[in-house]
Amino acid sequence: MAVILARETASRRGRFDAWYDGEKIVSSSRTPFLSAARVLMKRGLDPNTILEMRTGQNETPSLRGPIGKAAGLGVVETAGAPRFHPYAE
């Protein structure tokens, strides 16, 4: 299992930084879980590894799933609610 810690940036509300093993791997993302999954995939982590995101001082995971699946997703903001869609660079 891989664990990331996500915290809201000091300068922009709704944007998050994410750390993995004490290293900041994502800066100012609206989707830190998905962004971190893409970074970890590029670094060669097994796509079947479970990625877990924790926020703030909370030890309880807020999101969890396979890195490979998370890396392949993006989010589209719609009038009703945000929706997952296939990620395209």
C-alpha positions as CSV (number, residue, x, y, z in Angstrom):
1,M,0.0,0.0,0.0
2,A,1.1,3.6,-0.8
3,V,-0.1,6.4,1.4
4,I,-0.2,10.1,0.5
5,L,-0.9,13.0,2.7
6,A,-2.9,15.9,1.2
7,R,-3.2,19.4,2.6
8,E,-4.9,22.5,1.2
9,T,-2.5,25.0,-0.1
10,A,-2.0,28.2,1.9
11,S,-2.5,30.4,-1.1
12,R,-5.4,28.9,-3.0
13,R,-8.6,27.5,-1.4
14,G,-9.7,24.2,-3.1
15,R,-6.2,23.4,-4.2
16,F,-4.1,20.7,-2.5
17,D,-0.4,19.7,-2.2
18,A,0.4,16.0,-1.7
19,W,3.3,14.2,-0.1
20,Y,4.5,10.6,-0.5
21,D,7.3,9.3,1.8
22,G,8.0,12.8,3.0
23,E,8.5,14.2,-0.5
24,K,6.1,16.7,-2.0
25,I,5.0,15.1,-5.3
26,V,1.9,17.2,-6.2
27,S,1.6,21.0,-6.0
28,S,-1.7,22.9,-6.1
29,S,-4.0,20.3,-7.6
30,R,-7.8,20.2,-7.4
31,T,-7.6,16.4,-7.6
32,P,-4.5,15.4,-5.4
33,F,-5.4,11.7,-5.2
34,L,-5.6,11.3,-9.0
35,S,-2.6,13.5,-9.6
36,A,-0.5,11.6,-7.1
37,A,-1.5,8.3,-8.7
38,R,-0.2,9.5,-12.1
39,V,3.1,10.6,-10.5
40,L,3.5,7.3,-8.7
41,M,2.7,5.4,-11.9
42,K,5.4,7.3,-13.8
43,R,7.8,6.4,-11.0
44,G,7.1,2.7,-11.6
45,L,4.9,1.7,-8.8
46,D,2.8,-1.4,-9.5
47,P,-0.6,-0.3,-10.9
48,N,-2.3,-2.8,-8.6
49,T,-0.8,-1.2,-5.5
50,I,-3.6,0.4,-3.3
51,L,-3.2,4.1,-2.9
52,E,-4.6,5.7,0.2
53,M,-5.0,9.4,0.8
54,R,-5.2,11.1,4.2
55,T,-5.9,14.7,4.7
56,G,-4.8,17.1,7.5
57,Q,-4.1,15.4,10.8
58,N,-6.7,12.8,10.1
59,E,-5.4,9.2,10.2
60,T,-8.5,7.9,8.6
61,P,-8.2,7.4,4.8
62,S,-10.4,9.8,2.8
63,L,-9.9,8.0,-0.5
64,R,-8.5,4.6,-1.5
65,G,-8.1,2.6,-4.7
66,P,-5.6,1.0,-7.1
67,I,-3.0,3.4,-8.4
68,G,-3.5,2.2,-12.0
69,K,-7.2,2.9,-12.0
70,A,-6.9,6.3,-10.2
71,A,-4.1,7.4,-12.6
72,G,-6.5,6.8,-15.6
73,L,-9.2,9.1,-14.2
74,G,-9.9,12.8,-14.4
75,V,-12.8,14.9,-13.1
76,V,-15.2,17.0,-15.1
77,E,-17.2,19.7,-13.3
78,T,-20.9,19.6,-14.4
79,A,-23.9,21.6,-13.4
80,G,-25.1,18.9,-11.0
81,A,-21.9,17.4,-9.6
82,P,-18.3,16.5,-10.4
83,R,-18.0,13.3,-12.5
84,F,-15.1,11.0,-13.2
85,H,-14.0,10.6,-16.8
86,P,-11.0,9.0,-18.6
87,Y,-7.9,11.2,-18.1
88,A,-6.4,12.8,-21.1
89,E,-3.2,14.9,-20.9
